[in-house]
Amino acid sequence: MSEHFDVCVIGAGPAGFAAAMRAHDLGKRVALVERGRVGGAGMHHGALSSKTFWHLSNDYARACRNDRGYATSCVDVHYKDVRAEVARAVHEREAIFSRQLAELAAPDPRGSFVELVRGTARFTGPKIVCVQTNTGERTLEADAFVLATGSSPRLPDGVPVDGVHVVTSDGIEDLETFPESLLVVGAGVIGCEYATIFANFGRTKVFVLDRQPRILPFEDEDVAACIAENFSRLGVTVHQGAKLLDLAIRDGGVDYSVGYADGRVVKNRVAKALVSTGRAPAVRGLGLEELGVAFDKSGGIAVEDGQSTTTPWLWAVGDTTADVALANVAELEGRHAIERIYGLASRPLRYEALSAIMFLQPEVASCGINEQTARERKIAHRVGVVQNRLVARNVAMRATEGFIKLVVSDEKPHQILGLRVVGPQASSAIAGVAFLVEKGGTLEDLDRLVHPHPAITEGVQECARLLLGHSVLKHAVFGEDLLTLRAWKPD
C-alpha cells in the first residue's frame, strides 16, 4: 500500500534539506528520503569536515611561527586527535539538522510535516518510489519529486582505490596517522585544499599531479600563481603539465610514474595517494532511465532553467545536475525548485552572482566572473588590483600576501562583474559585492559605502576608487606592482 505526500525529496544533503524546509514553510506534507547520513557529502566529506580540518591546520601552522614577537617549541600534533575534533564539529552540525527533523515530524496545525525516511529509493513508476529500509519496503507517492542525491568521487580508469593506500576525498580523513608522503592526483579545488591541509601540518611531504599547464585552471593566472608560489613555500612539489603513466600499490606503499610533454618520465614512491579528479552526479540506480529522464554529457540530469527536468513532476538540484558543485548553490537550488513548483519564484537564479571560497594558502574568495571568463565571453572590461601590502587590515595582521581584484564593465557607469580576494579573511569581503552583482551595482555604489576600519573590505573600496581615478593611494606613486589597472576589449 502506498503513502501519499505533497512533495518527496530524495537526498538529505544541503539541497535536499533546504528543499524540504522550504516545502514545510508552504504547509506541505514532505517525505525526505536519505540512505546515508543527514547532511550529505557537504557536511561529512566536504563543506564542513574538510573546512574544519583546514582551520585546524592553520591554527597549527600559526602556533609554529616564530616571527610574531614570540617563539614556541614542542608543538605536537596527533592525527587521531585532529580527526576527533573534526568529528565533533560534524556531530554538532548534524545534531542541529536531526533536532529540526525530529521537531517537524509531527503535523503542525496546517497538517504540514517533514518525515525522514531512511532507505534507498528507486522509481517504480511515474510519481512513485519504492524505498528499501532496514525493516522492509515502503512505497511513496507524491505530486512532485525533488532529486538531491548529490555526487560521489569520480575515479579515473586504471587507478586502484583500495581505501587504505589509495583513497578519495570521501576517505582521506579516515587515515590513522599523518602519512610521511602523499600524492594528490588532481589540482582542482578539492585536491589543492587537501594539499594545503597536509602541508600546513608539516608532517607530510606532498606531491600534486596536474595535467594542466597550471593549477586551478578555471581561475585567473594571477590567482593560480599566488597559490602555486605558496605551495612551493610550504614544500609542496607540483608535477605540472604531467600525465599519470602508472600507479600501483606495492609493499605497503604507492609507486607512481608521470610523463611530461618533453619526454621526461619521473618515478616516485609515496606512502598514500589521494585521487581528486572531480565528482560525478550520483544519479544511477534510481530507475530514472525507465522514466525517460534525460542526462547530459557529464552524466548529470539534463535540466532547463536550473532545476526542471524533461519530466514535468521531477526536479533536479545540487550536484545531480553537474553544473556548479557548491553547497550554497545546492541550497539555493533546493529552495528555488520548491518555489517554482508552487508558483512562487518570480525570477531565475543568477549563477553569475554566486560566491565561493577556496580554502587554500592563502584563502581565495570569489563572486561573479573573473577576467578569464570575461574574455571567453568577449565582454569588454576593466580591472583594478590592489595588493594586500596596501590594505591596513592585512598590515595589522602581518599577513600581506595576496591581492584584491575587481572586474567591471568597460562602459560607464562600469557595472560590477566580479571580485577575487586572495588573502586571510578573504571571504569577509565578498558578500556585499555579490549583492551588487545580483542587483547590477556599479563602481559608484562601492565608492560611497562606509566600511569599518581597519577591514579587508576597505581594499575592495580602494579597487573601485582606483578604477574611478580617485583612489586614496595613488597609482602614480606606487605603480603597477602594487596598484594595477588594465582594460580589455574583444578587438
N, C-alpha and C positions, 0 to 999 in steps of 0.2 A: 504494500500500500504506500502510495507516495504522499509526501508532505509538501504543502504549497507555501511559498514565500513571495513577497513582492520582488525582492532582489536576492540573488545568490552571488556572492563574491568568492572566487576561488583563489586562495592565497592570502595570507595574513602578514605580508611584509609591509613596507611603507605605503605602497599604492593601495593594497587591499584593505588594510586597516583604515586608511583615510577614507576610502570609498564607503566602507561600512558605517563609519561615524557620520559621514555626510548624509547617507540614506536614513540613518536614525534621526538626524535633525529634521528630516522631512516627514517623520512619522511612519516610516516603512518597517515592514517585517523583514528582517535580514538574516540570511544564513551566511556565515563566514567559515569557509572550509579551509583547513590547514592540515597538511600531513606531517609537518615538522614542528619547529619551534616558532611561536608567535614572534613576529619582528623580522623574520626572513634573513637573507644574507646581509641586508642593510644594517642589521643590528649585530648579528653573530659572526659575520665574516667580512664586514666592510665598514659601513659608515660610522659605527660606534666602536667595535672591538679594535680595529686597526688604528683608529684615531686615538683611542686610549693608549694603545701601545706606542704610538708616535709621541704623544705628550710625555709619557714616562721616559722615553729615550731622550727627549730634550731636557727633561729635568735632570737626568743622569749626566748628560753632556755638560750642562751648566755647572753641576756640582763639581765636576772635574777641572773646571777652568781655574787658572791662576793669574789671570790678567785683570782682575776686578778689585785689586787692593787687598785681597786676602788669598790665602792658599789653603787647599785641603789635601788630605792624604788618606790613604787606605779606604777609598770609596769603593765598597764592594757591591756587587750586584749578582743576583741569582735568577736564572731564567724561570724557575718554578715559582718564585715569589712574584716576578713580573706577570707571569701567566695568571696567578691567583688574583692579582689586583685588576687585571683586565676582566677576568671572570666576574669579579664583584661589580664592576661597572655595568657589565652586560646584564647581570642579575637585577640590579637596581632599576634599569630601564625596562627590562622585561616585566618586572613586578608592577610597574605603572600600567602597562598595557593589560596585564592579566586582571588587575583590580578593576579597571574600567569595564572589561568584558564581563566580569562576574556581576558587576552592578547593573549592567544593561541587559542581562539575560532574561530578566523578568519583564513582562509587558508593562509599559507606563500607561497613564490614563488614555492615551491616544490608541493604545494597542501596539505601539512600536516596541521592538526589541531587537537585539543582536544576539543570535545563538552561535557560539563557536562549535563547529562540527569537526572533530579531529578524525582525519582519514584521507584516503586517496580518492580523488574524484575522476570519473570518466563519463563523458557524454554518451548516453544510450539512445538519444533521440533529440529532436528539437525541444529546447527548453526543459530538458530532463537530464539529471546526472545521477549516477549511482556512486555512492561514497562507501568505500570499503573501510570499515572501522575495526577496532580491536574486538568488538563484540558481534560483528556481522555486517550486513549491508543496510544502507538507508537510501531510499530513492527520494530525491528532492526535485520539485518543480518550482519554477519561478517565471515571472513575467519578463524579467531581464537578467542577464548574467554579465558580470564583470570579471574578466580573466586577468589575474595579477599574480601569476605563478613565478615571476622573477627569472633568474638566469643561473647558469652553472658554468664553471670554468671551461673554456674552450681548449681542447687538447690537440696539439699538433701530431701528425702522423709519425709513427716510429719512435716516440719518446715514451719510455716506460715509467708510468706513475704508480709507485707502489705504496705511497702514503707514509713511507718511513725515510727512505733516502731521497726520493724524488716526490715532491709534494706540489699542491696548488695553493692558491690563496685561501681555500677552504680548510687547509690542513697545516699551514705554516706555523700557526700559533700553538699547535699541539706538540711541537718538538719538546723533548725532555730537557734540553740544555742548549746554550748558545753553541752553534756549530763553529768549528775552527775556521771553516771556509764555506762560502755559499755562492753558487752560480744562480743568477736571476736571468731566466730566459724570457726576454721581452722588456722593452724600455718604455712602456706606456705609463699611465698614471699609477697603476697598482704595482708594477714592477719597480718603478723608481721610488715609490713610497716605502716599500719593504727594504729596498737597498739602503735608503736613508735611515730607517729604524735600526737595522743591524749595524750599520756603520757608526751611528751615534753611540751605541753601547760599547763600541771599541773592542769587542771580544771576537769579532768575526771578520775575516778578510773577504771582501765582497767583490765579485765579478759580475758584470752586466753584459749580456749579449744583445746587441741591437743590429737588426738588418738594415735599418735606415741610415742615411748619412749623418743624422743627429738624433739625439733623444728627444722625446716629446714632439714628434714631427707635426702635430696639429697646432702647436703654439708657434709664436714668432721666434725668430732666430735669437734675439737678444734674451728672451726668457729662457730658452733652452741652454744658451751659452752660460748664463749665470748658474743654472743648476749643475751643468757639466763641470764648471770650474770648482764648485763646492764639492762635487763628487771627488774630484782629484784631491782636494784639500783633506777630505775625510779618508783618503786611501782607497777609494773605490776604483777599480780598473774596469773600463768600458771597452768591450770588443766592438768598436764602431764600424758599421758597414760590413759586418761579418755574417756568414751563414753557418748555421749549426750543421756540421757534417756527420757527427756521431755523438751519441750519449748513451752510456751503458753503466749499469750498477755492477761493480766488481769489488769483491773483498771488503765489503762494508763501506765503500765509498762510491763516488761517481766520477767516471772518466769521460771526458768530452774532447772534441776537436772542432775547431772553427776554421773556415776558409775565408780569405779576403779576395777582393777583386783582382789584386796584383799577383795572385797565385800562391801567396803565403798560406801556410797551414800551421796553426798553433794548437798544441795539445796540452791539456791540463787535467789535474785531479783535484776534486773538492770533496768535502765531507757530505754536503747536501746540495740539492738543486731545487729551485722554485720555478715552476712553469707558470708564467704570467703572460699569456698570449691572448688575452681578452676573455670575454664571457659570451656565452651563447644563450639565446632565449630558451627557457625550459618549458616548451610547449608540446613536446612529443608525448605520445601515450595517453592523450586526453580524449581521443576519439574525434578530433576536430576535422580530420580529413573526410570522414564519413558525412559530416555536416556541410561539406563544400566550402569550408573556410579557406581563404586564400593566404598563401605565405609569400614573403618577399625573398629576394635573392640571398639575404643574410640568414635566412631560417626563421625570422620572426614573423609575426602575424601582420599581414598587409592591412593598413588602416588608412582611412580618409579623415582629414581634419583632426589628426592626432589620436583619436581613440575608437572611432566607429569602424567596424569590420564589414566585410561583404555579407555578413549575416546580420539582419536588422536588429535582432534582440541580443546580440553579443557584442560586448565592448572589450577592447584590449588596452591595458595600461601598464606603465612601468617598463621593465626590461623585456616584456613579452614582445614589444614592437621593434626592438633592436635599433632605436633611434638615439636617444640621449639617456645613457645609463647612470643617472644620478638619483639619489634618494629624494632630494627635494623636488625634482621633476616628477618622479613617480607619485609622490604625494599629491602634487597639483593635478596630475592627470587623473588620479583616482577620484578626487573630489569633483573635477570638471566633468568627468564621464557621468557621474550621478546627476549633476545639474543638467546636463544635456538630455539625459533620459527623461527627466521630468520637466523639461522645457524652461529651465531657469538660466541657462548660460546665454548671456547676451552677446558675447564676443569670443572668438577663439583665443587659445593661449598664445602668447608671443614668446616663442622659444628664444629669440634673439635677446630678450631682456633678462633671461635667467642668469643666475650667478653660480659660481662654483669655487671650491677651494682645493688646491693640491697640497697635500701635507708632505712637503719636501724640505730641503735645507738650502735656502730659506723657504718659508711658506710662500705659495703663489695663490692669489685670488683673482677672479676674473668675472666680468659681466659684459654682455654684449659681444660684438665681434672684434676680432683682432685685425692687425694690418694684413696678415696673410689672407684672411677670408675676404677682407675688403677688396684686395687686389684680384682674387679669384672671381669675385662678383663684378669686377670692373667699376667699383664705386670710387669716385674721386674723393679724396680725404686728406686731412691734415693730422699731424701727430705732434704732441708735446710730451717730452720726457724730462722728469726731474729726478736726479739721483738722490738717494736717501741720505747722502752726506750733507745735503742742504735742508733736510727736514728736522726741525727741532726735537721732535719726539724720538726719532732714531738716534740723534746725537745723545740725548739724555739716556737712552737705553744702552748706549755704547754698542750699537748694532747698526752700522751704516751701509752694509752691503745691500745691493738691490736697487730698485727704482720704482717710480710710478709713471705709468704711460696712459695718456688719454688720446682716443681716436675720435675725430669729429668729421662731419661732412665738410666738403671744401667750400661750398657756397654759404653765404650768410643766410640765417643767423647761426650757422655752424651747429647743426643738431648733433647731440652726443650719440656716438655709435658704439663705443665700448671703452672699457677700462681694464688695465692689467696692473696689479700691485705685487711686487716681488720684495719680500722682506718680512720681518717679525710683525705679528698682529695684522697681516695684510687683509684678513677677512673683515676687520673692523671698518675698512674704508670703502666697501663696495655697495652696501645696502642702499644708500641714498642715490648713488649713480644708477643702480639697477632700476630704481623707481623712476628716475628721469628718463632713462632709455625707454621704459614702458610708456611714459607719457609724452614722448617726443621732446624732451627738455633740451635746452641749448646751453652754450657756454655762459651766457648772461645769467642763467639760473644758478649755475655753480659759483659764479663770481660774487653773487650777493648773499650767499649763505654765511651764517656766523658759526664758526666752529670753536670748540673748547681749545684751550692752549695749555701745554703742547699736545697735539694729537696727530695721528697719521693722516687724517682727513685734510689737514692743512696742506699737505703735499698735493692732494688732488686739486684743491682750490688753486694752488700755485701753478699747476699744469694748465688749468683753464685760463688763468691770467696771462701765462706765458703765451698761449695761443691768441689771446686777445691783444697782446702787445703792451700790457701794463703790469707785468709781474713785479713783485716786491724785490726779488733778487734778479739782477739784470743779466741778460744773455751776453751783452757786450762786455761784461766784466768776467763772467765765469766760463763763457764759451761753450762749445759743443760737447765737451767732456762731461759737463755737469748739467747743462740746460740745453736740450736738443729740440730743434724744430725741423720738420720736414713735411713735404707735401707730395702727393702722387695723383696723377690723372691717367686714365686709360690710354691716352695718346703719348 
